[in-house]
Amino acid sequence: MKKEILFVLLNGFADWEAAHIAVCLNSGVKPGRPVKYIAKTLSLTKDPVISIGGFRVLPDYDLHALPEDYAGLILVGGDNWFSPEAESLVPLVEKMIRENKLVAGICNASVFLGKHGFLNHVKHTSNTLEYLKNAAGEKYTGDAHYIEQQAVRDGNIVTANGTAQLEFCREILYALNADEPEIIEESYSFYKNGFLQNGG
């Protein structure tokens, strides 16, 4: 049975940061490969959310109607991670970390994780260390664990900067053991470079 992965979407979410990951999870890392997961959407309410690009999404779940079991959360970037409403997601993130399930945040969603102390003891990245420290505030004390890379995975916590949707996807696929490592790398190389590693 396929396990659900919840994409957390707030109004003004960065649609491009979610699209590639959703395809790889929902349809297989490569065409014809086994599919272990299904992509579902979660927002604060069941009301439609609208992306930066203008896509209107009707969430599958809200905070009052969650599935009984799911494999993790992917927090999709956007400016609303700094809003008071986003704070209601903190207990859910805490629960996922406590259960050792995937928690992945890209761009300003990584700042949200930093703001609440979730990155203080794990390797991570964001939109530069200076930006993270300024935006996350005093609860962020993890600068010694900051790595200047596009995407970083430490156990089941994945972070990325806002230009790293493909790298973010790759690290999530590894964290979820979504396919064999060589298949994940082949898929990443194809979408990054426009050709297969073997020249195909």
N, C-alpha and C positions, 0 to 999 in steps of 0.2 A: 504494500500500500504506500502511495506517495505521501511524503510529509509536507506540510504546509510551511512556507516561509512568508512572513508578514512584512510587506513593504510599508513603512510608516510615511504617509504623505500628509503634509500640511499645505494650506493654501500658498500658492507661489512656489511649489516644489520644482526642483530642477529636473525636468522630465528625462533629459539625456543621461543623467546619473543613474537612473533606474532601468532604462530600456534594455540595455545589453545584458545585464544580469538576469532580468526577468526572462529573456529569451533562452539564455543558457540553462536556466533552472527548469523552465516550463517545457522546453522542447528538446533538451539534451545539449551537452557541451558541443557536440558536433551532430549533424543530421545522422539519424540511424543509431545513435548511441542510447544506452538505457537512460530512462528518465526517473530520477529518484524523488524529485520535489515538484511542488506546484506553487506558483506565485499567487499570493492573495494580497489585498490592500487593506490597510487599517488607517483610520484617521480619528480625530477627537470625537466626531459625531458621524452619523450616516449621511449628512448633507454632502452634496458634490464638492469636490476640491478642484481648483483650476491651477494648472501648471504655469510656469513662466512662459512656455510656448503656446499657452491657450488651450491645452487639452483638458477636457472636463471629465473627471473620474468620479464614479459613484463607488465609494468604499465598500468592500465586502464586510468589514467589521468596524465597530467603534469600541471605545473603552468599556462600554456597558454590555457588549455582546461579543465576547472573544471565543475562539474555538477552544475545545477542551485541551487540545495538545497541538503544539507547533514547534518547529525546529529552531526558530530564531527570528530576530528582527533585523531589518535593513532600514536604517534611518536615512532617508533621501534628503539631500541638502536643500537650502532655501532660506530666505531671511526670517521666516517665522519661527525658527528655532530660538530666536531671542525674545519671543513674545511670552507674556504671562501664561497664556493658554498651554504652551508647550510643557510647562512644569508638571502638568497632570500625567505626563508620560514617565516621570522619574520612577515611580514604584514598579512599573512594568519592566523598565530597563534593569532595575535592581533585582527583580525576580529572575530575569533571564541570566544575569551574571551569576546569581546564587545557584541556579540550576546548571551552570556551565554550558549554556546554549549560546548560539551565535548572537553577537551584538556587533553590528557594523554601521559605522557612521562616516559619511563623506562630506567634505566642505564644512558648512556651518553646523551640520549635525555632529561632526567631530568636536567642534567647539562646545556644543551642548553636553557632550560626554565629559569634556574637560571641566566645564563649569560645575558639574556635580561630583567631581572627584573620582570619576570612573577610570581616568587615565593615569592616576598618580603612581601606580605601581606596575604598569605594563608598558612595553614598548609601543610607540604610537607616532603618528604624524598628523599634520593639519595643513592649513594654508600659510605656513611659516610659523615659527615658534613665537616671534614677536606678536603676530596677530592673535595667536591662540592665548598668550598670556594676557594681552590687553582685553580681549573679548570675554575670556572665561572668568577672569577675576580671581579673588583670593583663595577660592577653594581648589584652584588648580596649582598643584605643587610638584607636578611630574616632569619638569623641564629636563631633569637628568636622564629621563627615558625617551626624550624626543629624538626622532631620527629624521633627517632631512631626505626623505624619499617620497615618491608619489603615493605609495600605499604600503602599509605596514600591518603585519599580522602577528599577534602574540596570543597563542592559544586560540580561543574563540572570539577574541576582540579584534576587529579589523577597522582601521582608519585610513582615510585618504584625503588628498587635497582636491580642490574642485576641478582640476584638469585631468584627473586620473581615473575616469570611469572604467577604462579597460583594465588597468592595474587593480583597481578596487574589485572588479569582477573576478579577476584571477585569484586574488587572495581569498575571496569568499568561497570560490569553488574548492580551493584547497582546504579551507576550514571545514567545509561541509562534506569533504571526501566525495564530491559530486561525480568524479570520474578518475581514471588513471592519470598520474602526473604528466605523462607524455602527451595525452590527449588534451589536457588543460593547457599545456605549453603550446601545442600545435594550434589550438583554437586562438589563443592570445596572439601568437605570431602572425596568424593569418589576418586577423582584424587590425593589428597594429601596423603591419608592414605590407599587407595586400597580396601576400603569397605564402605558400606553405613552406615550412622549414626545409623540406626535401626538394624544393624547387618546383613542386607540382602546381 
